[in-house]
Amino acid sequence: MQNRWKSKVFWVAVATNLITIGTLTGLWAEIGWDPNTVTQVIMLVINTAVTIFGLSNNPTNKNGY
């Protein structure tokens, strides 16, 4: 059984929700960050991660990704 607190997917989901909450509540604007810039940086990180996963994916390996 996998421990949820040690799961990378769990922590990415938590971080994504916190960033979204910060954007929707105007927190980023209050501390002086441009919300559009925060959104663009997050999209860049997600896009890069998905691209790396896609390039390193091996569909013929049943035990890995």
SEPADREN-561268 format. One record per residue: y, z, x of N, C-alpha, C in turn; residue number from 1. Coordinates in nm, 2 decimals, padded with zeros to 4 digits. Atoms other than C-alpha are relative to their C-alpha. Layout:
# SEPADREN-561268
{site {Y,Z,X},{Y,Z,X},{Y,Z,X},NUM}
...
***
This chain:
# SEPADREN-561268
{site {-00.12,00.00,00.08},{00.00,00.00,00.00},{00.12,00.00,00.09},1}
{site {-00.12,00.01,-00.08},{00.34,-00.10,00.14},{00.11,00.10,-00.05},2}
{site {-00.11,-00.09,00.03},{00.62,00.15,00.16},{00.13,-00.08,-00.03},3}
{site {-00.12,00.08,00.04},{00.92,00.01,-00.03},{00.12,00.03,00.09},4}
{site {-00.12,-00.04,-00.08},{01.17,00.20,00.19},{00.00,-00.07,00.14},5}
{site {00.01,00.07,-00.13},{01.04,00.01,00.50},{00.00,-00.15,-00.02},6}
{site {00.00,00.14,00.03},{01.05,-00.33,00.33},{00.13,-00.07,00.03},7}
{site {-00.13,00.08,-00.04},{01.31,-00.58,00.48},{00.05,-00.06,-00.13},8}
{site {-00.04,00.07,00.13},{01.32,-00.76,00.14},{00.08,00.10,-00.08},9}
{site {-00.06,-00.10,00.08},{01.41,-00.44,-00.03},{00.15,00.03,00.05},10}
{site {-00.13,-00.03,-00.06},{01.70,-00.37,00.21},{00.10,-00.11,-00.01},11}
{site {-00.08,00.11,00.02},{01.83,-00.72,00.19},{00.05,-00.01,-00.15},12}
{site {-00.04,-00.01,00.14},{01.84,-00.69,-00.19},{00.10,00.11,-00.03},13}
{site {-00.10,-00.11,00.01},{02.02,-00.36,-00.17},{00.14,-00.04,00.06},14}
{site {-00.12,00.05,-00.06},{02.28,-00.51,00.07},{00.07,-00.10,-00.08},15}
{site {-00.06,00.10,00.08},{02.33,-00.81,-00.15},{00.07,00.06,-00.12},16}
{site {-00.06,-00.06,00.11},{02.39,-00.59,-00.45},{00.13,00.08,00.03},17}
{site {-00.12,-00.07,-00.05},{02.64,-00.37,-00.26},{00.12,-00.10,00.02},18}
{site {-00.10,00.10,-00.02},{02.83,-00.68,-00.15},{00.06,-00.06,-00.13},19}
{site {-00.04,00.06,00.13},{02.84,-00.82,-00.50},{00.08,00.11,-00.08},20}
{site {-00.08,-00.11,00.06},{02.96,-00.48,-00.64},{00.14,00.01,00.06},21}
{site {-00.13,00.00,-00.07},{03.23,-00.48,-00.37},{00.09,-00.11,-00.04},22}
{site {-00.08,00.12,00.04},{03.34,-00.83,-00.47},{00.05,00.02,-00.15},23}
{site {-00.04,-00.01,00.14},{03.34,-00.76,-00.85},{00.10,00.11,-00.03},24}
{site {-00.09,-00.11,00.03},{03.53,-00.43,-00.83},{00.13,-00.02,00.08},25}
{site {-00.12,00.01,-00.08},{03.79,-00.56,-00.59},{00.01,00.08,00.12},26}
{site {00.00,-00.09,-00.12},{03.69,-00.33,-00.31},{00.05,-00.07,00.13},27}
{site {-00.03,00.07,-00.13},{03.72,-00.60,-00.04},{00.15,-00.03,00.00},28}
{site {-00.14,00.02,00.00},{04.08,-00.68,-00.15},{00.08,00.13,00.03},29}
{site {-00.06,-00.13,-00.03},{04.17,-00.31,-00.14},{00.00,00.04,00.14},30}
{site {00.01,-00.03,-00.15},{04.06,-00.27,00.22},{00.06,-00.11,00.09},31}
{site {-00.07,00.11,-00.07},{04.24,-00.59,00.32},{-00.09,-00.12,00.04},32}
{site {00.08,00.11,-00.03},{03.95,-00.83,00.33},{00.02,-00.10,-00.11},33}
{site {-00.01,00.11,00.10},{03.98,-01.17,00.15},{-00.14,-00.01,-00.07},34}
{site {00.13,00.02,00.06},{03.70,-01.18,-00.11},{-00.06,-00.13,00.01},35}
{site {00.06,00.13,-00.02},{03.66,-01.55,-00.07},{-00.06,-00.01,00.14},36}
{site {00.05,00.01,-00.13},{03.61,-01.51,00.30},{-00.14,00.08,00.01},37}
{site {00.12,-00.08,00.00},{03.35,-01.23,00.24},{-00.11,-00.08,-00.06},38}
{site {00.10,00.08,00.07},{03.17,-01.46,00.00},{-00.05,-00.12,00.08},39}
{site {00.04,00.11,-00.09},{03.17,-01.75,00.24},{-00.09,00.04,00.12},40}
{site {00.08,-00.05,-00.11},{03.04,-01.54,00.52},{-00.15,00.03,-00.04},41}
{site {00.13,-00.03,00.06},{02.75,-01.41,00.30},{-00.08,-00.12,-00.02},42}
{site {00.07,00.12,00.03},{02.67,-01.76,00.19},{-00.05,-00.07,00.13},43}
{site {00.04,00.06,-00.13},{02.66,-01.88,00.55},{-00.12,00.07,00.06},44}
{site {00.11,-00.07,-00.05},{02.42,-01.60,00.65},{-00.13,-00.03,-00.08},45}
{site {00.12,00.04,00.09},{02.19,-01.67,00.35},{-00.05,-00.14,00.03},46}
{site {00.04,00.14,-00.02},{02.20,-02.04,00.41},{-00.07,-00.02,00.14},47}
{site {00.07,00.00,-00.13},{02.11,-01.99,00.78},{-00.14,00.06,00.00},48}
{site {00.13,-00.07,00.01},{01.83,-01.75,00.70},{-00.10,-00.09,-00.07},49}
{site {00.09,00.08,00.08},{01.68,-01.99,00.44},{-00.04,-00.13,00.08},50}
{site {00.03,00.12,-00.08},{01.71,-02.29,00.68},{-00.10,00.04,00.11},51}
{site {00.09,-00.05,-00.10},{01.54,-02.09,00.96},{-00.14,00.02,-00.06},52}
{site {00.13,-00.02,00.07},{01.26,-01.99,00.72},{-00.07,-00.13,-00.03},53}
{site {00.05,00.13,00.03},{01.22,-02.35,00.61},{-00.05,-00.07,00.12},54}
{site {00.04,00.07,-00.12},{01.20,-02.48,00.96},{-00.13,00.06,00.07},55}
{site {00.11,-00.06,-00.07},{00.95,-02.22,01.08},{-00.12,00.02,-00.10},56}
{site {00.11,-00.02,00.10},{00.73,-02.23,00.76},{-00.12,-00.10,00.04},57}
{site {00.12,00.08,-00.02},{00.37,-02.35,00.82},{-00.09,00.01,-00.12},58}
{site {00.08,-00.01,00.12},{00.21,-02.43,00.49},{-00.15,-00.01,00.02},59}
{site {00.14,00.01,-00.02},{-00.13,-02.49,00.65},{-00.06,00.13,00.04},60}
{site {00.05,-00.13,-00.05},{-00.16,-02.12,00.77},{00.00,00.09,-00.13},61}
{site {00.01,-00.08,00.12},{-00.29,-01.91,00.48},{00.03,00.15,00.03},62}
{site {-00.03,-00.14,-00.03},{-00.23,-01.58,00.67},{00.14,00.03,00.04},63}
{site {-00.14,-00.02,-00.04},{00.13,-01.63,00.78},{00.09,-00.07,-00.10},64}
{site {-00.09,00.08,00.08},{00.43,-01.80,00.65},{00.02,-00.13,00.06},65}
***
